[in-house]
Amino acid sequence: MSITINLNNAKALINNVIQLMSNNEIRHKVKERLKEFLLIKNSNENRWFLELCFCILAANFNAQRAWYLANRLFETGIIFNGTIEQIAQLLRNGGHRFWRMRSSYIAEAKKYLGKLKSTILSMRPEIARKWLVKNIKGIGLKEASHFLRNVGVSFEFAILDRHILRTLANYKIISFIPKRLSERIYLEIEKAFKKISRMLSITPAELDLYLWYMQTGIVFR
């Protein structure tokens, strides 16, 4: 079944986002989070790799729990000196659903630790996103977009996770939530997402944070 995108149904969503934007507390939280991402862009390699681990762990898993586990990998030093078995044990003990697979992804990604930031910054954001998808296991378009936003490289990509897709489906902007997001479908929905952000005169990254708040009640990362 082919997905249908109808931006004529975006008015209600836009009105609700405008309402959130008029809330000083929520708007402040969103702006502060975006500032944090820009600060991370100028931080060191380890901070960048922490965000990469988070994005690998967050796919199809609780984002807050993924953030906790990513930080534990660094706090314990396992990310630097640990074996794949130790990474897997930490993820398993932390309750990650996909501990075995994600530990292998992180262990393999470690080969880029020390050159990840310079590699990404040497490319245009669109090329960097393709590079991430091609070269780092566990990273698809969503995760690559998520990472590039969190390290302040680009606020122009859509992070089409289940919260965002559910919101778009609830407002009938997309006809259904795809079980699998092919590159073609992802880019089609992203194009619509960007148009909605332009209607609001905000970036896709900012819109994402507002929509995430609508679904979860928090402004996360």
Z-matrix of the N, CA and C atoms (Angstrom, degrees):
N
C 1 1.465
C 2 1.527 1 109.62
N 3 1.306 2 116.52 1 132.37
C 4 1.460 3 121.66 2 -179.41
C 5 1.523 4 110.13 3 -84.81
N 6 1.321 5 115.90 4 134.52
C 7 1.460 6 120.03 5 -179.99
C 8 1.522 7 109.79 6 -75.41
N 9 1.322 8 115.10 7 142.76
C 10 1.462 9 121.62 8 177.86
C 11 1.524 10 109.06 9 -111.39
N 12 1.326 11 115.77 10 134.60
C 13 1.462 12 121.22 11 178.68
C 14 1.522 13 108.27 12 -115.17
N 15 1.331 14 115.90 13 126.01
C 16 1.466 15 120.65 14 -176.68
C 17 1.529 16 109.63 15 -128.94
N 18 1.322 17 115.22 16 99.12
C 19 1.458 18 119.80 17 -179.57
C 20 1.524 19 112.99 18 -73.96
N 21 1.332 20 116.93 19 -11.16
C 22 1.464 21 119.82 20 175.16
C 23 1.523 22 111.06 21 -65.02
N 24 1.337 23 115.96 22 -19.90
C 25 1.463 24 120.27 23 179.95
C 26 1.528 25 112.61 24 -91.09
N 27 1.332 26 116.42 25 5.88
C 28 1.464 27 119.74 26 -174.28
C 29 1.530 28 113.10 27 -81.96
N 30 1.316 29 118.49 28 -10.28
C 31 1.466 30 120.95 29 -173.68
C 32 1.525 31 111.91 30 -59.15
N 33 1.336 32 116.32 31 -45.58
C 34 1.472 33 119.52 32 -178.42
C 35 1.526 34 110.82 33 -63.07
N 36 1.328 35 115.87 34 -41.79
C 37 1.460 36 119.64 35 178.73
C 38 1.528 37 110.62 36 -63.61
N 39 1.312 38 116.07 37 -45.12
C 40 1.462 39 120.51 38 179.95
C 41 1.530 40 110.65 39 -59.28
N 42 1.327 41 116.99 40 -42.97
C 43 1.467 42 120.79 41 178.83
C 44 1.523 43 111.32 42 -61.85
N 45 1.331 44 116.50 43 -39.23
C 46 1.462 45 119.72 44 -179.79
C 47 1.535 46 111.77 45 -70.66
N 48 1.329 47 115.83 46 -35.73
C 49 1.468 48 118.50 47 176.42
C 50 1.530 49 110.07 48 -67.23
N 51 1.329 50 116.94 49 -40.69
C 52 1.467 51 120.79 50 177.51
C 53 1.528 52 110.20 51 -58.89
N 54 1.328 53 115.76 52 -38.90
C 55 1.463 54 120.23 53 178.05
C 56 1.535 55 110.62 54 -63.18
N 57 1.333 56 116.42 55 -41.93
C 58 1.466 57 120.02 56 177.62
C 59 1.522 58 110.74 57 -65.33
N 60 1.326 59 115.75 58 -39.94
C 61 1.464 60 120.43 59 -179.46
C 62 1.522 61 111.81 60 -65.52
N 63 1.311 62 117.15 61 -23.61
C 64 1.459 63 120.62 62 179.22
C 65 1.528 64 112.32 63 -82.71
N 66 1.338 65 115.91 64 -8.45
C 67 1.455 66 121.04 65 177.04
C 68 1.537 67 108.26 66 -85.52
N 69 1.317 68 116.74 67 113.21
C 70 1.459 69 120.42 68 -173.52
C 71 1.518 70 113.03 69 -59.61
N 72 1.318 71 117.02 70 -39.06
C 73 1.461 72 120.53 71 -177.87
C 74 1.526 73 111.16 72 -65.89
N 75 1.330 74 116.29 73 -46.41
C 76 1.464 75 120.30 74 -179.49
C 77 1.522 76 110.25 75 -67.41
N 78 1.327 77 117.43 76 -44.71
C 79 1.460 78 120.94 77 -179.90
C 80 1.526 79 110.73 78 -59.83
N 81 1.331 80 116.63 79 -40.42
C 82 1.464 81 120.67 80 179.22
C 83 1.531 82 110.62 81 -63.23
N 84 1.322 83 116.93 82 -42.98
C 85 1.468 84 120.75 83 179.55
C 86 1.525 85 111.25 84 -62.29
N 87 1.331 86 116.22 85 -40.97
C 88 1.465 87 120.55 86 178.86
C 89 1.522 88 110.47 87 -64.94
N 90 1.318 89 116.71 88 -46.08
C 91 1.465 90 120.43 89 -178.91
C 92 1.525 91 110.89 90 -63.61
N 93 1.327 92 117.29 91 -39.98
C 94 1.460 93 120.92 92 179.67
C 95 1.520 94 111.32 93 -65.94
N 96 1.326 95 116.62 94 -37.23
C 97 1.460 96 119.34 95 178.39
C 98 1.528 97 110.97 96 -66.21
N 99 1.311 98 116.68 97 -41.06
C 100 1.460 99 120.04 98 177.53
C 101 1.525 100 111.41 99 -64.38
N 102 1.330 101 116.79 100 -37.84
C 103 1.470 102 120.55 101 176.17
C 104 1.519 103 110.68 102 -63.41
N 105 1.329 104 115.73 103 -39.04
C 106 1.469 105 120.18 104 178.20
C 107 1.524 106 110.75 105 -60.25
N 108 1.326 107 116.37 106 -43.68
C 109 1.466 108 120.07 107 179.60
C 110 1.532 109 110.93 108 -60.51
N 111 1.320 110 116.61 109 -40.50
C 112 1.468 111 119.98 110 179.35
C 113 1.525 112 111.65 111 -67.10
N 114 1.320 113 116.76 112 -34.00
C 115 1.462 114 120.36 113 176.27
C 116 1.528 115 111.17 114 -67.30
N 117 1.328 116 115.83 115 -37.10
C 118 1.462 117 119.90 116 179.64
C 119 1.523 118 110.66 117 -63.02
N 120 1.311 119 116.84 118 -31.78
C 121 1.471 120 120.07 119 179.03
C 122 1.526 121 110.96 120 -55.69
N 123 1.317 122 116.76 121 -33.83
C 124 1.465 123 121.09 122 -177.95
C 125 1.527 124 112.90 123 -95.99
N 126 1.332 125 116.54 124 6.89
C 127 1.461 126 119.61 125 -179.18
C 128 1.519 127 110.34 126 -86.30
N 129 1.333 128 116.19 127 -177.77
C 130 1.463 129 119.68 128 -173.36
C 131 1.533 130 113.20 129 -82.97
N 132 1.303 131 114.67 130 176.29
C 133 1.467 132 122.58 131 -176.31
C 134 1.523 133 112.47 132 -59.37
N 135 1.327 134 116.39 133 -40.43
C 136 1.464 135 119.57 134 -178.58
C 137 1.523 136 111.48 135 -62.52
N 138 1.334 137 115.92 136 -38.68
C 139 1.477 138 119.48 137 179.46
C 140 1.522 139 110.48 138 -65.31
N 141 1.310 140 116.57 139 -37.88
C 142 1.462 141 120.52 140 176.39
C 143 1.526 142 110.77 141 -64.85
N 144 1.326 143 115.86 142 -42.93
C 145 1.458 144 118.71 143 -177.76
C 146 1.533 145 111.04 144 -69.10
N 147 1.319 146 116.73 145 -31.01
C 148 1.464 147 120.22 146 173.63
C 149 1.520 148 110.32 147 -58.72
N 150 1.329 149 117.03 148 -44.56
C 151 1.467 150 120.44 149 179.34
C 152 1.527 151 110.97 150 -65.37
N 153 1.326 152 117.06 151 -35.80
C 154 1.463 153 119.44 152 177.94
C 155 1.522 154 110.23 153 -65.00
N 156 1.331 155 117.25 154 -44.60
C 157 1.468 156 120.98 155 177.92
C 158 1.523 157 110.39 156 -60.60
N 159 1.328 158 116.23 157 -41.97
C 160 1.458 159 120.20 158 177.97
C 161 1.520 160 111.45 159 -58.90
N 162 1.330 161 116.85 160 -45.85
C 163 1.465 162 120.34 161 -178.33
C 164 1.526 163 111.56 162 -66.07
N 165 1.325 164 117.21 163 -35.48
C 166 1.466 165 120.59 164 175.89
C 167 1.528 166 109.97 165 -64.98
N 168 1.322 167 116.24 166 -42.44
C 169 1.465 168 120.89 167 -176.65
C 170 1.525 169 112.97 168 -75.55
N 171 1.330 170 117.24 169 -28.23
C 172 1.468 171 120.83 170 -173.13
C 173 1.517 172 113.98 171 -77.48
N 174 1.321 173 118.28 172 -19.50
C 175 1.467 174 120.78 173 -177.70
C 176 1.522 175 110.66 174 -61.03
N 177 1.335 176 116.32 175 121.02
C 178 1.471 177 123.01 176 179.39
C 179 1.523 178 112.54 177 57.51
N 180 1.332 179 115.71 178 32.11
C 181 1.461 180 121.01 179 -179.96
C 182 1.522 181 107.87 180 -147.52
N 183 1.317 182 116.54 181 161.27
C 184 1.464 183 121.73 182 179.92
C 185 1.524 184 110.82 183 -60.63
N 186 1.321 185 117.16 184 123.47
C 187 1.461 186 121.40 185 -174.01
C 188 1.525 187 112.22 186 -64.90
N 189 1.317 188 117.39 187 -41.04
C 190 1.462 189 119.77 188 -178.97
C 191 1.526 190 110.95 189 -65.89
N 192 1.319 191 116.03 190 -39.26
C 193 1.455 192 119.80 191 177.77
C 194 1.528 193 110.47 192 -67.90
N 195 1.321 194 116.06 193 -38.97
C 196 1.469 195 120.44 194 177.89
C 197 1.521 196 110.76 195 -61.83
N 198 1.334 197 116.68 196 -40.32
C 199 1.463 198 120.66 197 178.90
C 200 1.529 199 110.58 198 -64.41
N 201 1.324 200 116.72 199 -40.83
C 202 1.468 201 120.98 200 177.50
C 203 1.524 202 110.54 201 -61.00
N 204 1.326 203 116.88 202 -46.72
C 205 1.463 204 120.58 203 -177.35
C 206 1.529 205 111.65 204 -67.85
N 207 1.319 206 117.36 205 -38.03
C 208 1.463 207 120.33 206 177.49
C 209 1.527 208 110.07 207 -60.96
N 210 1.311 209 116.19 208 -43.35
C 211 1.462 210 120.02 209 178.16
C 212 1.521 211 112.07 210 -65.95
N 213 1.320 212 117.71 211 -36.26
C 214 1.462 213 121.02 212 178.12
C 215 1.528 214 110.81 213 -63.64
N 216 1.311 215 117.15 214 -36.47
C 217 1.468 216 120.11 215 177.55
C 218 1.522 217 111.14 216 -58.72
N 219 1.315 218 116.06 217 -36.36
C 220 1.467 219 120.58 218 -178.62
C 221 1.525 220 111.48 219 -84.11
N 222 1.317 221 116.59 220 -41.44
C 223 1.471 222 120.27 221 -178.43
C 224 1.525 223 111.95 222 -62.37
N 225 1.325 224 116.36 223 -36.15
C 226 1.462 225 121.01 224 -179.41
C 227 1.523 226 112.58 225 -82.46
N 228 1.340 227 116.49 226 -14.05
C 229 1.460 228 120.62 227 -176.60
C 230 1.511 229 113.94 228 81.77
N 231 1.332 230 116.53 229 -0.38
C 232 1.468 231 120.42 230 -177.41
C 233 1.526 232 111.15 231 -62.46
N 234 1.328 233 116.23 232 -33.24
C 235 1.463 234 118.88 233 -178.51
C 236 1.532 235 110.91 234 -63.50
N 237 1.329 236 117.13 235 -27.44
C 238 1.463 237 120.63 236 -178.26
C 239 1.534 238 112.52 237 -93.26
N 240 1.323 239 116.14 238 -42.75
C 241 1.458 240 119.85 239 -171.55
C 242 1.528 241 114.41 240 -116.67
N 243 1.315 242 116.95 241 -7.14
C 244 1.459 243 119.97 242 -173.81
C 245 1.518 244 113.36 243 -82.21
N 246 1.321 245 114.63 244 159.38
C 247 1.455 246 121.99 245 175.02
C 248 1.524 247 109.25 246 -85.90
N 249 1.311 248 115.39 247 170.17
C 250 1.470 249 119.37 248 176.69
C 251 1.525 250 110.26 249 -62.30
N 252 1.342 251 116.56 250 -32.31
C 253 1.463 252 120.54 251 178.34
C 254 1.530 253 111.01 252 -66.37
N 255 1.326 254 116.78 253 -37.96
C 256 1.461 255 120.05 254 178.55
C 257 1.526 256 111.53 255 -70.29
N 258 1.313 257 115.81 256 -38.28
C 259 1.473 258 119.38 257 175.20
C 260 1.523 259 109.71 258 -61.61
N 261 1.321 260 115.62 259 -46.33
C 262 1.467 261 120.44 260 -179.57
C 263 1.525 262 111.46 261 -61.47
N 264 1.332 263 116.58 262 -40.84
C 265 1.467 264 120.25 263 -179.64
C 266 1.515 265 111.75 264 -64.24
N 267 1.341 266 115.76 265 -41.50
C 268 1.465 267 118.78 266 178.54
C 269 1.520 268 110.56 267 -63.05
N 270 1.325 269 117.12 268 -43.79
C 271 1.466 270 120.44 269 -179.81
C 272 1.525 271 111.01 270 -66.65
N 273 1.330 272 116.18 271 -39.56
C 274 1.467 273 120.07 272 179.62
C 275 1.524 274 110.73 273 -65.49
N 276 1.331 275 116.38 274 -45.42
C 277 1.465 276 120.23 275 178.98
C 278 1.517 277 111.28 276 -64.13
N 279 1.340 278 115.79 277 -29.22
C 280 1.458 279 120.51 278 179.55
C 281 1.513 280 113.93 279 -83.35
N 282 1.323 281 116.56 280 0.50
C 283 1.465 282 120.67 281 174.60
C 284 1.511 283 115.95 282 83.87
N 285 1.343 284 117.33 283 19.70
C 286 1.465 285 117.98 284 178.69
C 287 1.523 286 110.13 285 -70.83
N 288 1.310 287 116.13 286 132.97
C 289 1.469 288 121.77 287 -177.56
C 290 1.519 289 112.50 288 -62.82
N 291 1.306 290 116.04 289 -34.65
C 292 1.468 291 121.00 290 -173.81
C 293 1.528 292 110.73 291 -117.04
N 294 1.320 293 116.82 292 44.67
C 295 1.462 294 121.65 293 -171.59
C 296 1.521 295 112.88 294 -58.21
N 297 1.319 296 116.83 295 -38.14
C 298 1.460 297 119.20 296 -176.12
C 299 1.534 298 110.92 297 -68.43
N 300 1.321 299 116.68 298 -49.68
C 301 1.460 300 121.00 299 -177.74
C 302 1.534 301 111.78 300 -68.48
N 303 1.323 302 116.68 301 -43.05
C 304 1.468 303 119.39 302 -177.18
C 305 1.535 304 111.30 303 -68.86
N 306 1.316 305 116.93 304 -32.24
C 307 1.469 306 118.64 305 176.85
C 308 1.522 307 110.62 306 -64.96
N 309 1.326 308 116.48 307 -37.09
C 310 1.470 309 119.14 308 178.50
C 311 1.520 310 110.76 309 -69.22
N 312 1.335 311 117.13 310 -36.93
C 313 1.462 312 120.59 311 177.80
C 314 1.529 313 110.59 312 -63.28
N 315 1.318 314 116.14 313 -45.75
C 316 1.468 315 119.97 314 -177.92
C 317 1.516 316 110.45 315 -67.30
N 318 1.337 317 116.66 316 -42.10
C 319 1.466 318 120.19 317 179.52
C 320 1.524 319 110.79 318 -60.55
N 321 1.324 320 116.68 319 -39.75
C 322 1.466 321 119.59 320 179.95
C 323 1.519 322 111.06 321 -72.19
N 324 1.334 323 116.61 322 -35.62
C 325 1.471 324 120.19 323 -179.48
C 326 1.519 325 111.80 324 -67.30
N 327 1.312 326 117.24 325 -19.76
C 328 1.475 327 120.96 326 -179.01
C 329 1.525 328 112.39 327 -59.32
N 330 1.321 329 117.27 328 -20.12
C 331 1.465 330 118.42 329 178.65
C 332 1.523 331 111.59 330 -65.58
N 333 1.337 332 116.60 331 -17.37
C 334 1.468 333 120.02 332 178.25
C 335 1.525 334 112.16 333 -96.21
N 336 1.335 335 117.82 334 -4.55
C 337 1.456 336 120.76 335 178.91
C 338 1.525 337 109.32 336 -65.82
N 339 1.308 338 115.97 337 119.56
C 340 1.456 339 121.29 338 -175.81
C 341 1.517 340 112.44 339 113.67
N 342 1.329 341 115.59 340 -19.66
C 343 1.471 342 118.92 341 179.72
C 344 1.525 343 112.84 342 -137.02
N 345 1.334 344 116.66 343 5.46
C 346 1.465 345 120.29 344 -178.26
C 347 1.529 346 111.29 345 -62.51
N 348 1.318 347 116.41 346 -50.49
C 349 1.467 348 120.45 347 -176.63
C 350 1.521 349 111.27 348 -61.29
N 351 1.314 350 117.42 349 -48.44
C 352 1.469 351 120.10 350 -177.91
C 353 1.522 352 111.13 351 -64.52
N 354 1.322 353 116.54 352 -36.36
C 355 1.468 354 120.41 353 178.46
C 356 1.517 355 111.11 354 -63.38
N 357 1.329 356 116.24 355 -48.32
C 358 1.469 357 120.82 356 -178.40
C 359 1.521 358 111.52 357 -65.17
N 360 1.319 359 116.92 358 -42.43
C 361 1.460 360 120.26 359 -176.70
C 362 1.521 361 112.70 360 -73.03
N 363 1.313 362 117.05 361 -12.35
C 364 1.468 363 120.01 362 178.42
C 365 1.529 364 111.66 363 -82.09
N 366 1.345 365 116.81 364 -5.05
C 367 1.468 366 121.50 365 -175.31
C 368 1.523 367 110.95 366 -120.23
N 369 1.320 368 115.18 367 158.38
C 370 1.456 369 119.57 368 167.99
C 371 1.530 370 108.26 369 -68.48
N 372 1.332 371 118.63 370 149.55
C 373 1.468 372 120.68 371 -175.62
C 374 1.535 373 113.75 372 -53.00
N 375 1.335 374 117.23 373 -39.80
C 376 1.467 375 119.80 374 -178.77
C 377 1.530 376 110.67 375 -63.90
N 378 1.322 377 115.86 376 -38.86
C 379 1.460 378 120.44 377 178.77
C 380 1.520 379 110.34 378 -72.41
N 381 1.329 380 116.46 379 -38.46
C 382 1.464 381 120.95 380 179.09
C 383 1.524 382 110.51 381 -61.72
N 384 1.326 383 117.02 382 -38.88
C 385 1.470 384 119.63 383 178.92
C 386 1.517 385 110.29 384 -63.56
N 387 1.313 386 117.34 385 -43.23
C 388 1.463 387 120.55 386 178.12
C 389 1.521 388 111.14 387 -64.29
N 390 1.332 389 115.94 388 -39.24
C 391 1.467 390 120.06 389 179.43
C 392 1.524 391 111.27 390 -62.09
N 393 1.318 392 116.44 391 -43.56
C 394 1.465 393 120.97 392 179.57
C 395 1.524 394 111.31 393 -61.42
N 396 1.326 395 115.95 394 -44.97
C 397 1.472 396 120.49 395 -179.99
C 398 1.529 397 110.66 396 -62.85
N 399 1.309 398 116.47 397 -39.23
C 400 1.464 399 121.09 398 -176.57
C 401 1.528 400 112.92 399 -75.71
N 402 1.325 401 116.51 400 -35.10
C 403 1.465 402 119.38 401 -167.16
C 404 1.524 403 115.90 402 -106.57
N 405 1.322 404 118.38 403 -16.60
C 406 1.461 405 119.45 404 -176.88
C 407 1.524 406 109.99 405 -119.63
N 408 1.321 407 115.80 406 115.17
C 409 1.460 408 120.92 407 -179.50
C 410 1.528 409 109.83 408 -63.68
N 411 1.323 410 115.16 409 141.95
C 412 1.453 411 120.40 410 -178.57
C 413 1.506 412 113.45 411 88.68
N 414 1.333 413 116.23 412 -2.96
C 415 1.460 414 121.00 413 179.67
C 416 1.526 415 109.73 414 -112.14
N 417 1.336 416 115.22 415 114.02
C 418 1.460 417 121.14 416 172.95
C 419 1.519 418 108.94 417 -107.77
N 420 1.310 419 117.12 418 -165.64
C 421 1.465 420 120.03 419 -178.51
C 422 1.524 421 112.17 420 -60.41
N 423 1.322 422 116.46 421 -40.61
C 424 1.467 423 119.57 422 -179.59
C 425 1.519 424 110.81 423 -63.87
N 426 1.338 425 115.98 424 -50.03
C 427 1.457 426 120.08 425 -177.20
C 428 1.538 427 111.64 426 -65.93
N 429 1.340 428 116.40 427 -38.43
C 430 1.465 429 120.12 428 178.18
C 431 1.531 430 110.65 429 -64.43
N 432 1.329 431 116.12 430 -41.68
C 433 1.468 432 120.77 431 178.05
C 434 1.526 433 110.38 432 -63.94
N 435 1.336 434 115.37 433 -41.23
C 436 1.460 435 122.07 434 178.91
C 437 1.530 436 110.48 435 -60.84
N 438 1.320 437 116.02 436 -48.30
C 439 1.459 438 121.56 437 -179.25
C 440 1.525 439 111.37 438 -61.67
N 441 1.324 440 116.46 439 -47.72
C 442 1.463 441 120.07 440 -176.73
C 443 1.526 442 112.10 441 -65.22
N 444 1.317 443 116.73 442 -30.94
C 445 1.465 444 118.95 443 173.76
C 446 1.524 445 110.49 444 -70.13
N 447 1.347 446 116.77 445 -46.00
C 448 1.460 447 120.51 446 -173.90
C 449 1.523 448 113.56 447 -67.24
N 450 1.334 449 116.67 448 -23.88
C 451 1.471 450 118.83 449 176.13
C 452 1.528 451 110.88 450 -99.57
N 453 1.330 452 116.75 451 13.35
C 454 1.456 453 121.46 452 172.03
C 455 1.513 454 115.78 453 71.69
N 456 1.344 455 117.63 454 17.36
C 457 1.465 456 120.65 455 -178.41
C 458 1.522 457 111.22 456 -79.46
N 459 1.332 458 116.46 457 -40.34
C 460 1.470 459 119.35 458 -179.86
C 461 1.521 460 110.43 459 -151.96
N 462 1.322 461 115.20 460 133.09
C 463 1.459 462 122.57 461 173.86
C 464 1.533 463 110.61 462 -104.23
N 465 1.340 464 116.65 463 15.54
C 466 1.463 465 120.74 464 -171.81
C 467 1.530 466 113.93 465 -105.51
N 468 1.331 467 117.61 466 7.46
C 469 1.462 468 120.41 467 178.47
C 470 1.524 469 110.14 468 -105.64
N 471 1.325 470 116.31 469 153.08
C 472 1.461 471 121.65 470 174.13
C 473 1.525 472 109.27 471 -93.58
N 474 1.326 473 115.76 472 137.03
C 475 1.466 474 121.56 473 177.30
C 476 1.521 475 106.55 474 -104.40
N 477 1.313 476 116.24 475 92.82
C 478 1.461 477 120.86 476 -169.67
C 479 1.523 478 111.31 477 -88.33
N 480 1.342 479 114.86 478 71.40
C 481 1.456 480 119.16 479 175.40
C 482 1.524 481 109.71 480 -87.65
N 483 1.335 482 116.08 481 -177.55
C 484 1.469 483 119.28 482 -173.75
C 485 1.527 484 112.09 483 -64.41
N 486 1.336 485 118.08 484 -31.68
C 487 1.460 486 120.60 485 179.34
C 488 1.523 487 111.08 486 -65.93
N 489 1.309 488 116.12 487 -44.31
C 490 1.466 489 120.71 488 -178.97
C 491 1.522 490 110.45 489 -69.10
N 492 1.326 491 116.92 490 -45.04
C 493 1.467 492 120.43 491 179.85
C 494 1.532 493 110.89 492 -62.97
N 495 1.333 494 116.40 493 -38.74
C 496 1.462 495 119.84 494 178.93
C 497 1.520 496 110.66 495 -63.55
N 498 1.327 497 115.92 496 -40.76
C 499 1.460 498 119.50 497 178.51
C 500 1.526 499 110.86 498 -63.48
N 501 1.324 500 116.61 499 -46.52
C 502 1.468 501 120.31 500 179.98
C 503 1.528 502 111.42 501 -62.66
N 504 1.317 503 116.76 502 -36.24
C 505 1.468 504 120.73 503 178.59
C 506 1.528 505 110.86 504 -71.82
N 507 1.329 506 116.57 505 -40.69
C 508 1.469 507 120.27 506 179.98
C 509 1.519 508 111.93 507 -61.24
N 510 1.321 509 116.20 508 -33.44
C 511 1.467 510 120.55 509 178.89
C 512 1.530 511 111.70 510 -91.54
N 513 1.326 512 115.51 511 6.65
C 514 1.473 513 122.97 512 177.73
C 515 1.531 514 112.97 513 59.58
N 516 1.331 515 115.10 514 28.88
C 517 1.458 516 119.40 515 173.57
C 518 1.524 517 109.68 516 -77.90
N 519 1.330 518 116.17 517 -35.09
C 520 1.468 519 121.19 518 168.09
C 521 1.520 520 107.31 519 -114.89
N 522 1.326 521 116.01 520 146.66
C 523 1.464 522 120.18 521 -171.90
C 524 1.520 523 113.61 522 -73.49
N 525 1.328 524 116.86 523 -23.99
C 526 1.466 525 120.97 524 176.78
C 527 1.531 526 108.39 525 -164.82
N 528 1.319 527 115.12 526 168.12
C 529 1.467 528 120.04 527 176.98
C 530 1.523 529 107.83 528 -92.15
N 531 1.321 530 117.60 529 115.35
C 532 1.471 531 119.60 530 -178.34
C 533 1.526 532 111.22 531 -64.84
N 534 1.325 533 115.95 532 140.59
C 535 1.466 534 119.79 533 175.72
C 536 1.522 535 110.28 534 -68.39
N 537 1.315 536 114.92 535 -32.58
C 538 1.460 537 120.18 536 178.22
C 539 1.518 538 108.63 537 -136.11
N 540 1.325 539 115.65 538 131.13
C 541 1.458 540 120.23 539 179.86
C 542 1.523 541 109.67 540 -95.15
N 543 1.320 542 116.31 541 101.14
C 544 1.461 543 119.43 542 173.28
C 545 1.524 544 108.46 543 -69.99
N 546 1.307 545 117.17 544 165.03
C 547 1.464 546 120.19 545 178.58
C 548 1.526 547 110.23 546 -58.85
N 549 1.326 548 117.27 547 -41.65
C 550 1.467 549 120.81 548 -178.58
C 551 1.523 550 111.14 549 -61.76
N 552 1.328 551 117.19 550 -47.61
C 553 1.461 552 120.97 551 -178.81
C 554 1.525 553 110.70 552 -67.49
N 555 1.330 554 115.91 553 -40.52
C 556 1.469 555 119.53 554 179.11
C 557 1.527 556 110.15 555 -57.73
N 558 1.327 557 116.45 556 -48.56
C 559 1.458 558 120.46 557 -176.65
C 560 1.529 559 111.78 558 -68.08
N 561 1.336 560 116.62 559 -31.19
C 562 1.468 561 119.93 560 176.54
C 563 1.528 562 110.73 561 -65.78
N 564 1.331 563 116.09 562 -46.68
C 565 1.462 564 120.10 563 179.83
C 566 1.529 565 109.93 564 -67.84
N 567 1.328 566 116.54 565 -39.28
C 568 1.465 567 120.04 566 178.54
C 569 1.528 568 110.69 567 -59.96
N 570 1.316 569 116.87 568 -40.45
C 571 1.469 570 120.81 569 178.85
C 572 1.525 571 110.42 570 -59.37
N 573 1.336 572 116.87 571 -43.42
C 574 1.463 573 120.95 572 178.12
C 575 1.528 574 110.74 573 -66.28
N 576 1.319 575 115.92 574 -40.81
C 577 1.468 576 121.51 575 179.18
C 578 1.529 577 110.37 576 -59.61
N 579 1.331 578 116.12 577 -42.79
C 580 1.466 579 120.54 578 179.04
C 581 1.523 580 110.96 579 -64.42
N 582 1.322 581 117.35 580 -38.10
C 583 1.460 582 120.32 581 178.98
C 584 1.526 583 110.57 582 -63.68
N 585 1.343 584 116.45 583 -40.14
C 586 1.467 585 120.04 584 178.66
C 587 1.524 586 109.96 585 -64.59
N 588 1.324 587 116.74 586 -41.50
C 589 1.473 588 119.51 587 179.39
C 590 1.525 589 110.69 588 -62.98
N 591 1.329 590 116.47 589 -38.14
C 592 1.469 591 119.58 590 178.67
C 593 1.521 592 111.28 591 -66.67
N 594 1.331 593 116.99 592 -35.59
C 595 1.463 594 120.48 593 176.84
C 596 1.527 595 111.11 594 -61.63
N 597 1.337 596 115.21 595 -28.95
C 598 1.460 597 120.73 596 -179.51
C 599 1.531 598 112.27 597 -94.56
N 600 1.335 599 115.87 598 -3.53
C 601 1.473 600 122.16 599 -177.71
C 602 1.527 601 111.86 600 59.45
N 603 1.330 602 115.76 601 38.93
C 604 1.460 603 121.49 602 175.03
C 605 1.530 604 108.36 603 -131.84
N 606 1.316 605 117.18 604 167.97
C 607 1.459 606 120.33 605 178.37
C 608 1.521 607 110.69 606 -80.65
N 609 1.334 608 117.82 607 159.46
C 610 1.461 609 120.17 608 173.46
C 611 1.531 610 112.33 609 -55.83
N 612 1.326 611 117.62 610 -35.48
C 613 1.470 612 120.98 611 178.60
C 614 1.521 613 111.12 612 -62.41
N 615 1.320 614 116.27 613 -42.04
C 616 1.465 615 120.21 614 179.37
C 617 1.519 616 110.69 615 -68.45
N 618 1.330 617 116.73 616 -42.10
C 619 1.463 618 120.34 617 177.36
C 620 1.520 619 110.58 618 -60.05
N 621 1.323 620 116.37 619 -41.62
C 622 1.462 621 120.42 620 179.12
C 623 1.527 622 111.16 621 -56.54
N 624 1.315 623 117.18 622 -44.30
C 625 1.466 624 120.69 623 -178.56
C 626 1.523 625 111.63 624 -65.10
N 627 1.322 626 116.32 625 -38.15
C 628 1.470 627 118.94 626 177.24
C 629 1.531 628 111.06 627 -67.72
N 630 1.317 629 117.34 628 -42.17
C 631 1.462 630 119.76 629 -179.79
C 632 1.522 631 111.08 630 -68.45
N 633 1.319 632 116.35 631 -35.35
C 634 1.464 633 120.27 632 175.92
C 635 1.526 634 109.66 633 -63.05
N 636 1.324 635 115.88 634 -39.57
C 637 1.466 636 119.92 635 177.84
C 638 1.534 637 110.32 636 -64.05
N 639 1.311 638 116.63 637 -39.65
C 640 1.467 639 120.55 638 179.73
C 641 1.521 640 111.38 639 -59.42
N 642 1.345 641 116.74 640 -35.84
C 643 1.454 642 121.05 641 -177.18
C 644 1.520 643 113.30 642 -86.38
N 645 1.333 644 117.03 643 -32.17
C 646 1.463 645 120.13 644 -170.06
C 647 1.527 646 114.82 645 -117.27
N 648 1.337 647 116.60 646 -20.01
C 649 1.458 648 119.52 647 -177.18
C 650 1.517 649 113.71 648 81.97
N 651 1.329 650 117.49 649 9.20
C 652 1.468 651 121.43 650 178.26
C 653 1.521 652 110.14 651 -134.81
N 654 1.318 653 115.59 652 156.76
C 655 1.464 654 122.03 653 171.61
C 656 1.514 655 106.06 654 -105.05
N 657 1.329 656 115.53 655 100.90
C 658 1.453 657 118.71 656 -175.68
C 659 1.514 658 109.45 657 -106.03
N 660 1.347 659 117.13 658 -152.58
C 661 1.442 660 120.20 659 -175.21
C 662 1.528 661 110.19 660 -117.69
